[in-house]
Each structure stands twice: as structure tokens, then as C-alpha cells.
Amino acid sequence: MIKPDRHHVLEEAHALAEALRPALHRLYRQLRRESDDPGLSPLHALLLLAIMREPGIGVAELARMEKLRGPTISGHVKTMERDGLITRSEPDPSDRRRNGLIATDKGEELIRSMKQKRTDWLASELAKLSPDERAAIRAAVGPLGEIGQ
């Protein structure tokens, strides 16, 4: 068996990326559209998900994790608190100035609802495909999950 040279592999990967990127972009945009909630901006959904993944995270840690400035995050945190999506935990005993952020039941329910709407829409679209097309997508899930890991 002849092993393809690195240049050929890179060319093939580039062509695949060019074909895959627009399809993934369209799918991502449509998934976002399907679950748009007028009470939850995309940034607030992103921040809420991060807070749910790391309950008690501080504002500074959240800003670093999301690569945003502290004052920018602080404004969004205040809005999300006002909207009842998050709350602050009791002050840290070792640093009384630090409060962690915690998603409220309302915030968690909004995220669950958003995920469910996206899953329902995607399932209905996948059901329109042939069994062979669904099998091809199923076979691609594992390798796609490895990208960027």
C-alpha cells in the first residue's frame, strides 16, 4: 500500500474543510435561529452555559474563560442577575470580596428549553434524510468530535 505524502493529505484536508465549513456554518446558524429566545441573547446563553458548567465561577474567571474584558462581563452579569437568570453565591470565606455565580432555576430552564428546541429541529431534519444519509452522518459524528480536541 502506498502511503500518501504529507502534501497530498494537506491538500485533501483543505478541500474537505472548504466543503464542510459552509455546511457547518449554515447548520449552526439554523440551530441558533430555531432556539432564539427574545429573553436570552446569544452571549447571555453562552455565559449562562459556562456558569452552569462551573457553578461558583467568579466574574474575573468567567471573563478570562470567555476572553472578554472584566467590565464587559460585569455589565452582562448585572443584567442576567436583574433578569433572574443567575445569582451570586455567599462570599468566599478566604476572600470576602469574591462571590461565585450560580444559575437560577429560571436560567437552567431557559437553557434546557433552548437545547430541546435545537434537538427537536435537528431530529426533524435528520428524519427527512434517507437511512444511508443518516448512517453517513452517524459515522462522521465521532471524527467530527475529535476536531479541536
VODREN-957637 format. One record per residue (C-alpha): x, y, z. Coordinates in pm, whole numbers, plus 50000, padded with zeros to 5 digits. Example, Ala and Ser with C-alpha at 12.3 -4.5 7.8 and 13.67 -1.06 7.14 Angstrom:
<kolses>
512304955050780 513674989450714 
</kolses>
This chain:
<kolses>
500005000050000 501365034149903 501385059550183 500155093850067 502665121550111 502005149350362 501395174950087 498635153749932 497005147950273 497035185450345 495555193350003 492805167750056 492105180950407 491945216650277 489425206950009 487335188550268 487455218750500 486305241550217 483335218550152 482475212550518 482785247850658 479795263250476 477575233550564 478535235650932 478055273350931 474545270450781 473635243151028 474935263651322 473015294651211 469815274851164 470165258051505 470565292151666 467555305851478 465395276651585 466035282951953 466195320751962 464555333352276 463805370552295 464635369152666 468105354452614 470795368952390 473375345352236 476075359852464 473915355352773 473205319352668 476965313552630 477695328952971 474855310053135 476125277152994 479625284953127 478185292853472 476175260553467 479315240753377 481285257253659 478895267653937 480535293054166 482805307053895 483855342753960 483345372053724 487095375353656 487415338053582 484385339653353 485895369453168 489205350953120 487475319153008 485325337352751 488185360852651 486195392152733 487105422252945 486065422453311 483925453953283 482125439252980 481315407153169 480305426753481 477645445453285 476255413353141 476315396353481 474305425153630 471745422453351 471495384853394 471045389153770 468345415253713 466585391253474 466695363553734 468955340553529 471845339353776 472525347554137 475655352554342 476785327254599 477735336554954 481125354254974 484205332054967 485415328055329 489045332355218 488225363655012 485065381555124 485145403154809 484635372954580 481175359054506 480645329954274 477955329554008 475215303454006 472455297253751 468925300453887 466145275853813 464825300953557 468245302653386 468635264953381 465125260653238 465865285652958 468985265952863 467135232552879 464385246852658 466925260752410 468725227252386 465425208652345 464265231652062 467585226551883 467465188851927 463845186951811 464565207551499 467685187551414 465875154451467 463065165251235 465605174850967 467555142351008 464305122650974 463905137150623 467165120850510 467485085750373 468725057850601 472065058050414 472445095650460 471705092550833 474225064050856 476885085850689 476225113750938 476285089051228 479675076151105 481015112051088 479975121651442 482995105151609 485655120151382 483965154451391 484035152951770 487805148151758 488405180851572 489735207551802 490225184452099 
</kolses>
